[in-house]
Amino acid sequence: MPAQVTFTARFTTKEGSEERPVTLTRAIVGGWTGRDKAALQHHIDELAKIGVTPPTSTPVFYRVGVSRLTRADEIEVIGDGSSGEVEYALIREGGRIWVGAASDHTDRVYEHMGITVAKQLCDKPFAAEFWPLDEVSDHWDQLQIRSHIREDGAEVVYQDGKVSGLLSPEELLACLREAGDDLKDGTFLFGGTCGAEGGVRYSEMFRFALIDPVLGREINQTYKVTPIPIEG
């Protein structure tokens, strides 16, 4: 049997919510999806100075094993060198495209060895709730992505931005098709993230959210991060 992840999704529309099972068979992480190309190039140049290989083009679509997607409220990681990233996410189900939220948890220690490797090393929690893209497309740029971590016993804002800083779903999917792929049924696509306030860092807890201030709703998820000792 091919690798797959089956979960109960909650599809929320203006009319109400419906739950039904969904099976995911592929996971794709959209990288370097910022709209501001000058700022994007500056970030690429900064990472290159610390040994992270620059992308050959932007955006880049990294494949990770679908089994890395998880609905668990706790993940295990290697040591304390990883961190979460709040992202909007897309799936296609029942003939519609749906928007959700996920964390592209990534190992920062191994990132210089290759971004695909660093992403593959970590489980990627996602929320079970999704909204129809066609219900938010007219006010897409007003949607917000936000995350919190725990530091010194208190929750602090880790990321806080609008999706207007990222390629829109239409732009992202057009780029995906140009790369020879598409958002097929069973595909989970990460849409990109925003910068971390105070710098990228580890935390034992990560809480992420996608917020729609126009329709007054929010998708959120919290998970615990447990380090595995490095013995050799």
C-alpha positions as CSV (number, residue, x, y, z in Angstrom):
1,M,0.0,0.0,0.0
2,P,1.4,3.5,-0.9
3,A,2.1,5.9,1.9
4,Q,-0.9,8.0,2.8
5,V,-2.5,9.9,5.7
6,T,-6.2,9.7,6.4
7,F,-7.9,12.1,8.8
8,T,-11.4,13.5,9.5
9,A,-11.5,17.0,8.0
10,R,-14.0,19.7,9.0
11,F,-15.1,21.8,6.0
12,T,-16.5,25.1,7.2
13,T,-18.5,27.3,4.8
14,K,-20.8,30.3,5.4
15,E,-23.7,27.9,5.7
16,G,-22.1,25.6,8.4
17,S,-19.6,22.8,8.9
18,E,-19.4,19.2,7.6
19,E,-17.0,16.5,8.6
20,R,-15.8,13.8,6.3
21,P,-12.7,11.6,5.8
22,V,-9.9,12.8,3.5
23,T,-6.9,10.8,2.4
24,L,-3.6,12.6,1.5
25,T,-1.1,11.0,-0.7
26,R,1.4,13.8,-1.4
27,A,2.9,16.7,0.5
28,I,4.5,19.7,-1.3
29,V,6.1,22.7,0.5
30,G,6.1,25.9,-1.4
31,G,9.3,27.7,-0.7
32,W,10.5,31.3,-1.4
33,T,6.9,32.3,-2.1
34,G,7.2,36.0,-1.1
35,R,5.7,38.6,-3.5
36,D,8.5,41.2,-2.9
37,K,11.3,39.9,-5.1
38,A,13.9,42.3,-3.8
39,A,13.2,41.3,-0.2
40,L,13.2,37.7,-1.2
41,Q,16.6,38.0,-2.9
42,H,18.0,39.7,0.2
43,H,16.9,36.8,2.3
44,I,18.4,34.3,-0.1
45,D,21.7,36.2,0.0
46,E,21.7,36.2,3.8
47,L,21.1,32.4,4.0
48,A,23.8,31.8,1.4
49,K,26.3,33.5,3.8
50,I,25.6,30.8,6.4
51,G,25.8,27.9,4.0
52,V,22.2,27.5,2.8
53,T,22.2,26.7,-0.9
54,P,20.3,29.3,-2.9
55,P,17.3,28.1,-4.9
56,T,17.7,27.8,-8.7
57,S,14.4,29.7,-9.2
58,T,11.6,31.1,-7.1
59,P,9.2,29.8,-5.9
60,V,10.6,26.3,-5.3
61,F,8.4,23.3,-4.6
62,Y,9.9,20.8,-2.1
63,R,8.5,17.3,-1.9
64,V,8.4,15.7,1.5
65,G,7.1,12.3,2.5
66,V,3.3,12.5,3.0
67,S,3.8,10.5,6.2
68,R,5.4,13.6,7.7
69,L,1.9,15.3,7.8
70,T,0.4,14.7,11.2
71,R,-2.7,15.6,13.3
72,A,-0.9,14.7,16.5
73,D,-0.7,17.3,19.2
74,E,3.0,16.4,19.9
75,I,5.9,15.8,17.7
76,E,9.4,14.4,18.4
77,V,12.4,16.2,16.9
78,I,16.2,15.8,16.8
79,G,17.7,17.8,19.7
80,D,16.7,21.5,20.0
81,G,17.6,22.8,16.6
82,S,14.2,22.9,14.9
83,S,11.4,25.4,14.7
84,G,7.8,25.7,13.4
85,E,6.5,27.9,10.6
86,V,2.9,28.9,10.2
87,E,1.7,28.6,6.6
88,Y,-1.6,28.7,4.7
89,A,-2.2,25.4,3.0
90,L,-4.3,24.2,0.1
91,I,-6.1,20.9,-0.7
92,R,-8.6,20.0,-3.4
93,E,-11.6,18.0,-2.3
94,G,-15.0,17.5,-3.8
95,G,-14.3,19.6,-6.8
96,R,-13.3,22.7,-4.7
97,I,-10.1,24.1,-3.5
98,W,-9.9,24.5,0.3
99,V,-7.7,26.7,2.5
100,G,-6.3,25.5,5.8
101,A,-3.3,26.1,8.1
102,A,-0.2,24.1,8.9
103,S,3.3,24.3,10.4
104,D,6.2,23.5,8.2
105,H,8.4,22.4,11.1
106,T,12.0,22.4,9.9
107,D,15.4,21.3,11.3
108,R,17.6,24.4,11.2
109,V,20.8,22.6,12.1
110,Y,20.7,20.4,9.0
111,E,19.3,23.2,6.7
112,H,22.8,23.9,5.4
113,M,22.9,20.3,4.1
114,G,19.9,20.9,2.0
115,I,16.4,22.4,2.6
116,T,14.7,19.2,1.4
117,V,16.7,17.2,4.0
118,A,15.9,19.7,6.8
119,K,12.2,19.6,6.0
120,Q,12.0,15.9,5.7
121,L,13.5,15.4,9.2
122,C,10.4,16.9,10.9
123,D,6.8,16.1,11.2
124,K,4.4,18.8,10.0
125,P,1.3,19.3,12.1
126,F,-1.8,20.7,10.3
127,A,-5.3,21.8,11.4
128,A,-8.3,19.7,10.5
129,E,-10.5,22.7,9.5
130,F,-10.7,24.1,6.0
131,W,-12.5,27.0,4.3
132,P,-13.5,27.2,0.6
133,L,-11.1,29.3,-1.3
134,D,-13.9,30.9,-3.3
135,E,-15.3,32.3,0.0
136,V,-12.1,34.2,0.9
137,S,-10.7,35.0,-2.5
138,D,-12.4,38.4,-2.7
139,H,-10.6,39.5,0.6
140,W,-7.6,37.2,0.4
141,D,-5.0,39.8,1.2
142,Q,-6.7,40.6,4.5
143,L,-6.2,37.1,5.9
144,Q,-3.5,36.8,8.6
145,I,-1.1,34.1,9.7
146,R,0.1,34.1,13.3
147,S,2.1,31.8,15.6
148,H,3.1,31.8,19.2
149,I,5.9,30.0,21.1
150,R,6.6,29.5,24.8
151,E,9.5,31.4,26.3
152,D,10.4,31.7,30.0
153,G,7.0,30.2,30.9
154,A,4.9,32.6,28.8
155,E,3.4,32.6,25.3
156,V,4.9,35.2,23.0
157,V,4.1,36.1,19.4
158,Y,6.6,34.4,17.1
159,Q,5.2,35.3,13.7
160,D,2.5,37.8,12.7
161,G,1.8,38.8,9.1
162,K,-0.7,39.0,6.3
163,V,-0.9,36.6,3.5
164,S,-0.6,39.6,1.2
165,G,3.2,39.2,1.6
166,L,3.0,35.8,-0.1
167,L,2.0,34.6,-3.6
168,S,-1.8,34.3,-3.7
169,P,-3.3,30.8,-4.2
170,E,-3.9,31.5,-7.9
171,E,-0.3,32.7,-8.4
172,L,1.1,29.8,-6.4
173,L,-0.9,27.2,-8.4
174,A,0.1,28.8,-11.7
175,C,3.7,28.4,-10.7
176,L,3.1,24.8,-9.6
177,R,1.7,24.1,-13.1
178,E,4.6,25.8,-14.7
179,A,6.8,23.4,-12.7
180,G,4.9,20.5,-14.3
181,D,2.7,19.6,-11.3
182,D,-0.8,20.5,-10.1
183,L,-3.0,20.5,-7.0
184,K,-4.5,17.1,-7.5
185,D,-6.9,15.3,-5.1
186,G,-4.8,14.0,-2.2
187,T,-2.2,16.7,-2.4
188,F,-1.4,18.9,0.6
189,L,0.3,22.2,-0.5
190,F,2.1,24.6,1.9
191,G,1.8,28.1,0.7
192,G,4.5,30.0,2.5
193,T,5.3,31.8,5.7
194,C,6.4,35.2,7.2
195,G,9.4,36.2,9.2
196,A,9.9,35.3,12.8
197,E,9.9,38.1,15.3
198,G,13.2,38.0,17.2
199,G,14.7,35.4,14.9
200,V,14.2,31.7,14.2
201,R,14.5,29.7,17.4
202,Y,13.4,26.5,19.1
203,S,10.4,26.2,21.5
204,E,8.8,23.4,23.4
205,M,5.4,24.6,22.1
206,F,4.1,26.0,18.8
207,R,0.6,27.4,18.3
208,F,-0.4,28.6,14.8
209,A,-3.4,30.2,13.2
210,L,-5.0,31.4,10.0
211,I,-7.3,34.3,10.7
212,D,-10.1,35.8,8.5
213,P,-11.0,39.2,10.1
214,V,-13.7,39.8,7.4
215,L,-15.8,36.7,8.1
216,G,-14.7,36.6,11.7
217,R,-13.3,33.1,11.9
218,E,-10.0,31.4,12.7
219,I,-8.3,28.1,12.1
220,N,-5.8,27.2,14.9
221,Q,-3.8,24.3,16.2
222,T,-1.3,23.8,19.0
223,Y,1.4,21.1,19.4
224,K,4.1,20.2,21.8
225,V,7.7,19.7,20.7
226,T,9.7,16.9,22.4
227,P,13.5,16.6,21.6
228,I,15.1,13.2,21.1
229,P,18.6,13.0,22.7
230,I,21.4,13.0,20.2
231,E,23.6,10.0,21.2
232,G,25.8,9.8,18.1
